[in-house]
Every structure is written in C-alpha cells, then in structure tokens.
Amino acid sequence: MALHGQASLTLDDAIRRSWTRQAGLQAGEALVERAKAEEEAQRVLRFPTLSAGLGITRTDEPMMAFGTRLNQARIAQSDFLPSALNHPDAITGAGATLTLSQSLYAGGRLDAAHRAGSAMTGAEQASQERRRQQVALAVVQAYFGADLAEQGVRFAEDTLRQAQETEHFIQSRVVQGLMLKSEGDRARAFRAQSEAGLVEARQRQASARSALALLMGSESLPEVLSTPVEIGSPELAEVPGRRGDLEAARFHVEAAKEGLEAQRGLLRPEIGLTLAVGTARKSLNEGGSWTSASVGAKWTFSFAEQKRIQAARASVLVAELDQKWQQQQASREVDEARRAVETAQARMAYAKVAVEASESVRAIRTARHREGLLPLVEVMDAEASLSGARTLLLNSRLEWRVSRAQLALALGQPIENVTE
C-alpha cells in the first residue's frame, strides 16, 4: 500500500515505461530504422542517376590537344598542318559534363531487391515487437518478484517477532529457574536465525526492485508497486495470436526468395538510357558544347554468378527450415506454458492450505509451550514449517502470474493485455 504522498506504480505503467526507456529496445528501434533506410535505398535504385563533372586540363599530347581545340570549337585551317598536329603547343581548357543514366530493364533484379528490402523491414519490425513482448514478460517477473519479496520481508518480520516473544518468555522462565539455561540459548539461537532471515529477505527485496528499475531504464525505483499478484489478472483467451518471431521467420523466407530472384536477374540482359551534355571552354565567352543520347544493352555471363545462385538457393532452404523449426518450437512452448499455468494454480491452492494449517499449528504449539505442555523444539519445528509453507505460497503465486504471461507470449497475445 502506498504511503501518503508516495507515488504508486502499476504493472501496466511499468511495462509501458520499459518500452520507451529500456536501452535494448531503443537499440531495436534503431535496427528497424536502419532496415527502413536500406529498403528505401533499394527502392530508389530504379530512379535515374545524375552525375556531374568539372575540370581544367593542360596538355600538349597531340591527340588530346587536337581534341581539346575541337571541343572548344576553335579549330582553324592551320591546325591541320603536320607540324601543328605532330608537335602542338600546350593547350589549356576547362570543361563540364552532366550525365543522366536511367535503367530501362535490369532483369528484374531491382524490383526483387526492393521486395527483399521490404521483407527485411517487416522481419525487423516483427522481431522488435517480439522483443517488446519479451521485455514485458521480464517486467512481469521482476514486478511481482519485487512485490512478493516485500511480502517475504513481512513474513520474515513476523517470524522474528514470534522468535523475540518466545525468547523473552523463555528467558524470563530461566531467570525464575523454571527452565534450563540451554532452553534460553536455543531460543536465542532461534531469534538470531530469524534476524538473519529478515536480512536475507530485505536483500532479496532490494535486488528484485533493482532488477525492475533496470528493465524500466531507471536508476532506482521509489514508487510503491500497486498491482496485486492475484487480483486483477487479465483474462487470457487461449487462442493463437501474432507471434513476432514467427512473423519474422516468414519475412526472412520472403527476403531469401527475392534475393534468389535478384541474383538470377544478374544473368539477364540489362538495358539502359544515357543522356549527356558537355562543354569545353577556352574562356567564359568562347568554347563549344555538345549533347548525346544513347540506348544500350549488355549481357554478362559469369560462372561466379552461377555459384552465387546456388548459394541463394541454399539461403532459401535455410530460411524455410528455420521457419519450420520455429513453428515446432512455438507449438511446444504453448503446451509447456499451459502445463506451467495448471501446475502453478495447483501449487498455489496447496500452498494456501499449507499456510493456514501451519499458522494454526504454530498458534497451538506456542500456547501449549507457554503452558509447559510442549518443549521448545516443537515450537521451532512449527515455525520452520510455517516459513516453508509461506515460501511455497510466495513462489507459487509468482509462478502462476509469470506462467500466464509466458502463455500469452507463446500464443502471441499482448502480455497482461498491455498495448501501446
């Protein structure tokens, strides 16, 4: 229960906070953005390519010198003299070119590459959703682990209180000479063990809260946990939903198939269009310009590409087998999760009975011990049985809630019905 002025934290808020602050999920979001950028890069491969060039040249190489003068539109009759052709003076010229290239047909590999990129984006998004649900499961475990650790502290405090009362009672009887000193020592040892148990319970509580804070991307956890472990658990419709890992496997198969198609496209002819415009200048006001347009095709055959096609086929097979394996694993996970829920429910019911019975035994034996009808060892035995029953109850409660979350994860349903 939250103290006055102290903030409370529900399980839903803890899950949502982890989705926005947890460093691992933030890295996953970056992976999704990278996949989207790579998909966009594949898409724009169909766009025309524009290249520009600018330079200054000075040469007296005969062919280059003549060509430069020709490009500058300054050829004169004297330039055809053998002496001018064979031993030209050095010439300086500046020029610029602008070239537009457009692929008209690339064997289908550009479209296949875009589809493969789209599939990889889908796979990364599905994987990120799966990671979100896995983090949600971890938050459920840490949240209720911290909550039950706090209950464990209260149980340990109760055990210590009982041990202190027992020690006080026995020590008073020892002073009166009604009990042996060994009984007082035994009571003191029992109390010391209870104090050690309380210290250990508080350490477990601190560790559990620290784990929850880490999952939520916080340095500490000052809030009070307000969602009870047994009350408010959402109903779980045990029907298959959308599992991110299976979706990612399906997208990987699609990407592998499109990668194979893109590889095959490398063996088909490629047709392209090129448009160019250029100029060569002697000065800003003197020079020549030209344009050109061409359509060409090329067809390249390579033994290496044939081998790469075989590798791409193997990649498709790997992706398909991996998808099949993940489907088999998912089916088993559902069965295991259902059994875990049933087992946890049974353990929790038995643990409640054990706690009620152990509390009754402790009360009876404590009263009879104080009446002098039972030795101290009987009280200590009852206390140990109660501690064991309480531990069983806490563990079974945690297992029950976590196993329900695991079943939701296995079925592909939102953990604790928490969405965006």
LOLO-973871 format. One line per field, with one value per residue (C-alpha): residue number from 1; residue in three letters; y, x, z. Coordinates in Angstrom, 1 decimal. Example, Ala and Ser with C-alpha at 12.3 -4.5 7.8 and 13.67 -1.06 7.14 Angstrom:
2
pos [1;2]
code [ALA;SER]
y [-4.5;-1.1]
x [12.3;13.7]
z [7.8;7.1]
//
This chain:
420
pos [1;2;3;4;5;6;7;8;9;10;11;12;13;14;15;16;17;18;19;20;21;22;23;24;25;26;27;28;29;30;31;32;33;34;35;36;37;38;39;40;41;42;43;44;45;46;47;48;49;50;51;52;53;54;55;56;57;58;59;60;61;62;63;64;65;66;67;68;69;70;71;72;73;74;75;76;77;78;79;80;81;82;83;84;85;86;87;88;89;90;91;92;93;94;95;96;97;98;99;100;101;102;103;104;105;106;107;108;109;110;111;112;113;114;115;116;117;118;119;120;121;122;123;124;125;126;127;128;129;130;131;132;133;134;135;136;137;138;139;140;141;142;143;144;145;146;147;148;149;150;151;152;153;154;155;156;157;158;159;160;161;162;163;164;165;166;167;168;169;170;171;172;173;174;175;176;177;178;179;180;181;182;183;184;185;186;187;188;189;190;191;192;193;194;195;196;197;198;199;200;201;202;203;204;205;206;207;208;209;210;211;212;213;214;215;216;217;218;219;220;221;222;223;224;225;226;227;228;229;230;231;232;233;234;235;236;237;238;239;240;241;242;243;244;245;246;247;248;249;250;251;252;253;254;255;256;257;258;259;260;261;262;263;264;265;266;267;268;269;270;271;272;273;274;275;276;277;278;279;280;281;282;283;284;285;286;287;288;289;290;291;292;293;294;295;296;297;298;299;300;301;302;303;304;305;306;307;308;309;310;311;312;313;314;315;316;317;318;319;320;321;322;323;324;325;326;327;328;329;330;331;332;333;334;335;336;337;338;339;340;341;342;343;344;345;346;347;348;349;350;351;352;353;354;355;356;357;358;359;360;361;362;363;364;365;366;367;368;369;370;371;372;373;374;375;376;377;378;379;380;381;382;383;384;385;386;387;388;389;390;391;392;393;394;395;396;397;398;399;400;401;402;403;404;405;406;407;408;409;410;411;412;413;414;415;416;417;418;419;420]
code [MET;ALA;LEU;HIS;GLY;GLN;ALA;SER;LEU;THR;LEU;ASP;ASP;ALA;ILE;ARG;ARG;SER;TRP;THR;ARG;GLN;ALA;GLY;LEU;GLN;ALA;GLY;GLU;ALA;LEU;VAL;GLU;ARG;ALA;LYS;ALA;GLU;GLU;GLU;ALA;GLN;ARG;VAL;LEU;ARG;PHE;PRO;THR;LEU;SER;ALA;GLY;LEU;GLY;ILE;THR;ARG;THR;ASP;GLU;PRO;MET;MET;ALA;PHE;GLY;THR;ARG;LEU;ASN;GLN;ALA;ARG;ILE;ALA;GLN;SER;ASP;PHE;LEU;PRO;SER;ALA;LEU;ASN;HIS;PRO;ASP;ALA;ILE;THR;GLY;ALA;GLY;ALA;THR;LEU;THR;LEU;SER;GLN;SER;LEU;TYR;ALA;GLY;GLY;ARG;LEU;ASP;ALA;ALA;HIS;ARG;ALA;GLY;SER;ALA;MET;THR;GLY;ALA;GLU;GLN;ALA;SER;GLN;GLU;ARG;ARG;ARG;GLN;GLN;VAL;ALA;LEU;ALA;VAL;VAL;GLN;ALA;TYR;PHE;GLY;ALA;ASP;LEU;ALA;GLU;GLN;GLY;VAL;ARG;PHE;ALA;GLU;ASP;THR;LEU;ARG;GLN;ALA;GLN;GLU;THR;GLU;HIS;PHE;ILE;GLN;SER;ARG;VAL;VAL;GLN;GLY;LEU;MET;LEU;LYS;SER;GLU;GLY;ASP;ARG;ALA;ARG;ALA;PHE;ARG;ALA;GLN;SER;GLU;ALA;GLY;LEU;VAL;GLU;ALA;ARG;GLN;ARG;GLN;ALA;SER;ALA;ARG;SER;ALA;LEU;ALA;LEU;LEU;MET;GLY;SER;GLU;SER;LEU;PRO;GLU;VAL;LEU;SER;THR;PRO;VAL;GLU;ILE;GLY;SER;PRO;GLU;LEU;ALA;GLU;VAL;PRO;GLY;ARG;ARG;GLY;ASP;LEU;GLU;ALA;ALA;ARG;PHE;HIS;VAL;GLU;ALA;ALA;LYS;GLU;GLY;LEU;GLU;ALA;GLN;ARG;GLY;LEU;LEU;ARG;PRO;GLU;ILE;GLY;LEU;THR;LEU;ALA;VAL;GLY;THR;ALA;ARG;LYS;SER;LEU;ASN;GLU;GLY;GLY;SER;TRP;THR;SER;ALA;SER;VAL;GLY;ALA;LYS;TRP;THR;PHE;SER;PHE;ALA;GLU;GLN;LYS;ARG;ILE;GLN;ALA;ALA;ARG;ALA;SER;VAL;LEU;VAL;ALA;GLU;LEU;ASP;GLN;LYS;TRP;GLN;GLN;GLN;GLN;ALA;SER;ARG;GLU;VAL;ASP;GLU;ALA;ARG;ARG;ALA;VAL;GLU;THR;ALA;GLN;ALA;ARG;MET;ALA;TYR;ALA;LYS;VAL;ALA;VAL;GLU;ALA;SER;GLU;SER;VAL;ARG;ALA;ILE;ARG;THR;ALA;ARG;HIS;ARG;GLU;GLY;LEU;LEU;PRO;LEU;VAL;GLU;VAL;MET;ASP;ALA;GLU;ALA;SER;LEU;SER;GLY;ALA;ARG;THR;LEU;LEU;LEU;ASN;SER;ARG;LEU;GLU;TRP;ARG;VAL;SER;ARG;ALA;GLN;LEU;ALA;LEU;ALA;LEU;GLY;GLN;PRO;ILE;GLU;ASN;VAL;THR;GLU]
y [0.0;3.4;5.8;9.3;11.4;8.4;7.6;4.2;2.2;-0.2;-3.1;-1.6;1.6;-0.4;-2.3;0.9;2.7;-0.2;0.0;3.6;3.7;0.2;0.5;-2.9;-1.9;1.5;-0.3;-2.5;0.6;1.8;-1.6;-1.0;2.4;1.0;-1.6;1.0;3.1;0.1;-0.7;2.9;2.7;-0.4;1.3;4.3;2.2;2.5;6.3;7.9;8.7;12.2;12.7;16.0;16.6;19.8;20.1;22.0;20.4;21.5;19.2;19.0;15.4;15.5;13.7;15.4;18.8;18.5;17.1;19.9;22.5;20.7;20.6;24.3;24.9;26.7;24.5;26.6;25.6;26.0;23.3;20.7;21.4;18.4;20.4;21.6;18.1;16.4;19.0;21.1;23.9;23.1;24.0;24.8;24.2;24.0;21.7;20.4;17.4;16.4;12.8;11.3;7.5;5.5;1.8;0.6;-3.1;-4.9;-8.4;-7.9;-7.7;-4.1;-4.9;-8.1;-6.2;-3.7;-6.6;-8.3;-5.0;-4.6;-8.2;-7.5;-4.4;-6.5;-9.0;-6.4;-4.8;-8.2;-9.0;-5.7;-6.5;-9.9;-8.1;-5.8;-8.7;-10.5;-7.4;-7.2;-10.7;-9.9;-6.8;-9.1;-11.4;-8.6;-6.6;-9.4;-10.8;-7.4;-7.4;-10.9;-10.1;-7.3;-9.9;-12.1;-9.3;-9.0;-12.8;-12.6;-9.8;-11.8;-14.8;-12.5;-11.0;-14.5;-15.5;-12.4;-13.1;-16.7;-15.7;-13.2;-15.7;-18.4;-16.1;-15.0;-18.6;-19.3;-16.4;-17.9;-21.2;-22.8;-23.7;-24.8;-22.3;-24.5;-23.6;-20.0;-20.5;-22.4;-19.5;-17.0;-19.0;-19.2;-15.4;-14.9;-17.2;-15.2;-11.9;-13.4;-14.5;-10.9;-9.5;-12.0;-11.2;-7.5;-8.2;-10.2;-7.3;-4.8;-7.0;-7.5;-3.8;-3.1;-5.6;-3.9;-0.5;-1.7;-3.1;0.3;2.2;3.9;4.1;3.5;2.5;4.9;4.1;1.6;-1.4;-1.2;-4.1;-7.2;-10.5;-12.4;-9.7;-8.0;-10.6;-10.2;-13.0;-14.9;-16.1;-19.2;-18.7;-18.1;-14.5;-12.9;-14.1;-11.7;-14.4;-16.5;-13.4;-12.5;-16.1;-15.8;-12.5;-14.0;-16.7;-14.0;-12.0;-15.1;-15.9;-12.3;-12.4;-15.5;-13.7;-10.7;-13.0;-14.6;-11.1;-10.6;-13.2;-11.5;-8.6;-5.1;-2.1;1.4;5.0;7.7;11.4;13.7;17.3;18.8;21.9;22.8;26.4;28.5;31.3;32.1;33.6;31.2;27.4;24.6;22.5;19.1;16.7;12.9;10.3;6.6;3.4;0.2;-3.3;-5.6;-9.2;-10.6;-14.3;-15.4;-18.8;-16.9;-15.7;-19.2;-20.3;-17.3;-18.5;-21.9;-20.0;-18.0;-21.3;-22.6;-19.4;-20.0;-23.6;-22.4;-19.8;-22.3;-24.9;-22.2;-21.2;-24.8;-25.2;-22.1;-23.2;-26.5;-24.7;-22.3;-25.3;-26.9;-23.6;-23.2;-26.8;-26.2;-22.8;-24.3;-27.1;-24.5;-22.5;-25.6;-26.6;-23.2;-23.0;-26.3;-25.4;-22.1;-23.9;-26.4;-23.7;-21.7;-24.8;-25.4;-21.8;-21.9;-25.3;-24.2;-21.0;-23.0;-25.4;-22.6;-20.9;-24.2;-25.2;-21.8;-21.7;-25.2;-24.4;-21.5;-23.7;-26.1;-28.9;-28.9;-28.4;-25.5;-27.8;-28.3;-24.6;-24.2;-27.0;-25.4;-22.1;-23.8;-25.5;-22.2;-20.5;-23.2;-23.0;-19.2;-19.6;-22.1;-19.7;-16.8;-18.8;-20.4;-17.0;-15.7;-18.8;-18.5;-14.9;-15.4;-18.6;-16.8;-14.2;-16.9;-18.5;-15.1;-14.8;-18.3;-17.6;-14.3;-12.3;-9.0;-9.6;-8.6;-7.2;-4.2;-2.5;0.9]
x [0.0;1.3;2.1;0.7;2.5;4.3;3.7;2.5;3.4;1.0;2.2;0.8;2.8;5.9;5.6;4.9;7.8;10.2;9.1;10.2;13.2;14.8;18.2;17.8;14.5;15.9;18.6;15.9;14.1;17.4;17.6;14.1;15.1;18.2;16.1;13.7;16.5;18.0;14.6;14.3;17.8;16.7;13.6;15.4;17.7;15.1;15.5;17.8;21.3;22.7;26.5;28.4;32.0;34.1;37.8;40.7;43.2;46.5;48.3;50.5;49.7;48.9;45.5;44.4;45.5;43.6;40.5;40.6;40.7;37.9;35.7;36.4;35.1;38.3;39.7;41.3;42.9;46.3;45.6;45.7;49.3;51.6;53.8;50.8;49.3;52.6;54.0;51.2;51.6;50.3;46.7;44.6;40.9;38.1;35.1;32.0;29.7;26.3;25.2;21.8;21.6;18.4;18.0;15.2;15.4;17.7;16.5;14.0;16.7;16.0;12.3;13.4;16.0;13.3;10.9;13.7;14.4;10.7;10.6;13.7;12.0;8.9;11.1;12.9;9.6;8.2;11.4;11.1;7.5;8.7;11.5;8.9;6.8;9.8;10.7;7.1;7.4;10.6;8.9;6.0;8.5;10.5;7.4;5.8;9.1;9.6;6.1;6.4;9.8;8.2;5.6;8.6;10.0;6.7;6.7;10.3;9.4;6.5;8.8;11.3;8.6;7.5;11.1;11.6;8.4;9.4;12.9;11.6;9.2;11.8;14.5;12.0;11.4;15.1;15.6;12.8;14.5;11.6;13.6;17.1;19.6;20.0;16.4;17.3;20.3;18.1;15.6;18.4;19.7;16.2;15.9;19.3;18.4;15.2;17.1;19.4;16.3;15.0;18.3;18.2;14.6;15.4;18.4;16.1;13.6;16.3;17.7;14.2;13.4;16.8;16.1;12.7;14.3;16.9;14.2;12.4;15.6;15.7;18.5;16.1;12.5;11.0;7.4;5.2;4.0;0.2;-0.9;-1.6;-0.3;-3.6;-6.3;-6.7;-5.0;-6.5;-8.5;-6.5;-8.2;-6.1;-6.2;-3.2;-2.3;0.5;3.9;6.7;9.3;7.1;6.3;10.0;10.8;8.1;9.6;13.1;11.8;10.3;13.5;15.6;13.3;13.5;17.3;17.4;15.3;17.6;20.6;19.0;18.5;22.2;22.3;19.6;20.3;20.4;19.1;19.9;19.4;22.1;21.7;24.7;25.5;29.0;31.0;34.7;35.7;38.7;37.1;33.7;32.7;34.5;34.0;32.0;29.1;27.5;24.8;24.4;21.8;22.2;20.4;22.4;22.1;24.6;24.5;27.1;27.7;29.8;30.5;30.8;27.2;26.0;27.6;26.0;22.6;23.3;24.2;21.0;19.0;20.7;19.7;16.1;16.3;17.9;15.2;12.4;13.9;14.4;10.8;9.6;11.8;10.5;6.9;7.6;9.2;6.3;3.8;5.8;6.1;2.3;1.9;4.6;3.1;-0.3;1.1;3.0;-0.2;-2.1;0.8;1.2;-2.5;-2.4;0.7;-0.9;-4.0;-2.0;0.3;-2.7;-3.9;-0.4;0.0;-3.4;-2.6;0.9;-0.3;-2.8;-0.2;2.2;-0.5;-1.5;2.1;3.1;0.2;0.9;4.6;3.8;1.6;4.6;3.0;5.4;9.1;10.6;11.7;8.1;7.5;10.6;9.5;6.1;7.8;10.1;7.0;5.2;8.2;8.4;4.7;4.9;7.9;5.9;2.9;5.0;6.8;3.6;1.9;4.9;5.0;1.2;1.3;4.5;3.3;0.2;2.4;4.5;1.4;0.4;3.9;3.7;0.3;1.4;-1.0;-0.1;1.4;-1.1;-3.2;-1.0;-0.8;0.5]
z [0.0;-0.9;1.9;1.9;-0.7;-2.2;-5.9;-6.9;-10.0;-11.7;-13.8;-17.0;-16.4;-15.6;-18.9;-21.0;-19.3;-20.2;-23.8;-24.1;-21.8;-21.9;-23.8;-25.5;-27.1;-28.1;-29.9;-31.6;-32.8;-34.3;-36.2;-37.5;-38.8;-40.4;-42.2;-43.4;-44.7;-46.5;-48.0;-49.3;-50.8;-52.7;-53.9;-55.4;-57.4;-60.2;-60.1;-62.7;-61.7;-62.3;-62.4;-63.0;-63.8;-63.8;-64.6;-66.1;-68.4;-69.9;-72.3;-75.4;-76.2;-79.9;-79.9;-76.6;-77.8;-81.1;-79.3;-76.8;-79.5;-81.4;-78.2;-77.7;-81.3;-82.2;-85.0;-87.8;-91.1;-89.6;-87.1;-89.8;-90.7;-90.0;-87.7;-85.6;-85.5;-84.6;-82.2;-80.9;-78.4;-74.9;-74.6;-71.5;-71.3;-68.8;-69.2;-67.6;-68.2;-66.9;-67.5;-66.8;-66.7;-66.4;-66.2;-68.5;-67.7;-65.3;-65.5;-62.6;-60.0;-58.9;-58.2;-56.4;-54.3;-53.3;-52.3;-50.4;-48.5;-47.8;-46.4;-44.2;-42.8;-42.0;-40.3;-38.2;-37.2;-36.2;-34.3;-32.4;-31.4;-30.2;-28.2;-26.7;-25.5;-24.1;-22.1;-20.9;-19.7;-17.9;-16.3;-15.1;-13.5;-11.9;-10.8;-9.0;-7.8;-6.1;-4.8;-3.4;-2.0;0.0;1.3;2.1;4.3;6.1;6.7;8.0;10.3;11.6;12.2;14.0;16.1;17.1;17.9;20.1;22.0;22.5;23.7;26.1;27.5;27.9;29.3;32.0;32.9;33.0;35.4;37.6;37.5;35.7;32.6;31.8;30.5;27.4;26.5;26.7;24.5;22.0;22.0;21.4;18.5;17.1;17.3;15.7;12.8;12.4;12.3;9.6;7.6;7.8;6.5;3.6;2.8;2.6;0.4;-2.0;-2.0;-2.9;-5.7;-7.1;-7.1;-8.7;-11.5;-12.2;-12.2;-14.7;-17.1;-16.9;-17.7;-14.3;-11.7;-8.8;-8.0;-5.5;-6.3;-4.4;-6.5;-6.6;-8.8;-6.6;-7.8;-7.5;-8.0;-11.4;-13.5;-17.0;-18.6;-21.2;-24.3;-25.2;-29.0;-31.2;-31.9;-33.9;-32.7;-33.8;-34.1;-36.5;-38.5;-38.7;-39.9;-42.6;-43.8;-43.8;-46.2;-48.5;-48.4;-49.3;-52.2;-53.5;-53.0;-55.2;-57.9;-57.7;-58.2;-61.2;-62.7;-62.9;-65.7;-67.8;-70.2;-68.9;-71.0;-70.1;-71.4;-71.1;-71.8;-71.6;-72.1;-72.0;-72.7;-73.2;-72.8;-73.7;-71.8;-70.5;-73.8;-76.1;-76.3;-77.6;-76.3;-77.2;-76.3;-76.7;-76.1;-76.3;-75.5;-75.0;-73.8;-72.2;-71.1;-68.8;-68.1;-65.2;-63.6;-60.3;-60.6;-61.2;-58.0;-56.2;-57.4;-55.8;-52.6;-52.8;-53.2;-50.1;-48.3;-49.2;-47.9;-44.7;-44.1;-44.8;-42.4;-39.8;-40.1;-39.7;-36.7;-35.0;-35.7;-34.0;-31.1;-30.8;-30.6;-27.8;-26.0;-25.9;-24.5;-21.9;-20.9;-20.4;-18.2;-16.2;-15.6;-14.4;-12.2;-10.7;-9.9;-8.2;-6.2;-5.1;-3.9;-1.9;-0.5;0.8;2.7;4.0;5.3;7.0;8.6;9.6;11.2;13.2;14.3;15.4;17.4;19.2;19.9;21.1;23.5;24.8;25.1;27.3;29.4;29.8;27.8;24.8;24.5;22.6;19.8;18.9;18.5;16.4;14.2;13.7;12.9;10.3;8.7;8.5;6.9;4.3;3.6;3.2;0.8;-1.2;-1.3;-2.5;-5.1;-6.4;-6.7;-8.7;-10.9;-11.5;-12.7;-14.7;-16.3;-17.5;-19.1;-20.7;-22.1;-23.6;-25.1;-26.5;-28.1;-29.5;-27.3;-25.6;-22.2;-19.5;-22.3;-22.4;-25.7;-26.8]
//
